Each structure stands twice: as C-alpha cells, then as structure tokens.
C-alpha cells in the first residue's frame, strides 16, 4: 500500500474523530455515529495494510 493510501486512511480516521467529537459536543447522535463509522472504516483499511505488509515480508523472507 502506498504512502497516498496510508495518508488517506489517516485522514479518514482524523475526520471520524472530529465528527464524533462534534457530535458529542452538540448532542448530534447521527454525526457522532457517522464519525465512529469513519473511524471503523479507517481501522479496517489499516488492518488490510498490515496484512499486505506481513505477506510481503513473508514473501521476501522466502526469496532470500
């Protein structure tokens, strides 16, 4: 996964945290839930990144 993808995922996570905080501060449950969903999406993508990195490391180990 490239740097652009990782930066996008971090942005999605940050956006989610901001939405969740704004929702809590204003009592807007919908906005709070949307923020949590954005954070969940970012976590899933990060997990995918880790799996790809781990697979690449295994592949590189067997190459040498």
C-alpha positions in Angstrom: 0.0 0.0 0.0 1.4 3.4 -1.0 2.0 6.4 1.1 -1.0 8.1 -0.5 -3.3 5.3 0.7 -1.9 5.4 4.2 -2.3 9.2 4.3 -5.9 8.9 3.1 -6.6 6.3 5.8 -5.2 8.6 8.5 -7.3 11.5 7.1 -10.4 9.3 7.3 -9.6 8.4 10.9 -9.0 12.0 11.8 -12.2 13.1 10.1 -14.1 10.5 12.0 -12.6 11.6 15.4 -13.6 15.2 14.6 -17.1 14.2 13.6 -17.5 12.1 16.7 -16.3 14.9 19.0 -18.5 17.5 17.3 -21.5 15.1 17.6 -20.9 14.6 21.3 -20.4 18.3 21.9 -23.6 19.3 20.1 -25.7 16.3 21.1 -26.0 15.2 17.5 -26.1 11.4 17.7 -26.2 11.0 13.9 -22.9 12.9 13.5 -21.3 11.0 16.4 -22.3 7.7 14.7 -21.0 8.9 11.4 -17.7 9.7 13.0 -17.5 6.3 14.6 -18.2 4.7 11.2 -15.5 6.7 9.6 -13.0 5.6 12.2 -14.1 1.9 11.8 -13.6 2.2 8.0 -10.1 3.5 8.6 -9.3 0.7 11.1 -10.4 -1.9 8.5 -8.2 -0.4 5.9 -5.3 -0.2 8.3 -5.7 -3.9 9.1 -5.6 -4.6 5.3 -2.3 -2.6 5.1 -0.8 -4.7 7.9 -1.8 -7.9 6.2 -0.3 -6.8 2.9 2.9 -5.7 4.6 3.1 -9.0 6.5 2.5 -11.0 3.3 5.2 -9.0 1.6 7.6 -9.7 4.5 6.9 -13.5 4.3 7.4 -13.4 0.5 10.7 -11.5 0.9 11.9 -14.0 3.5 11.5 -16.9 1.2 13.1 -15.1 -1.7 16.5 -14.8 0.1 
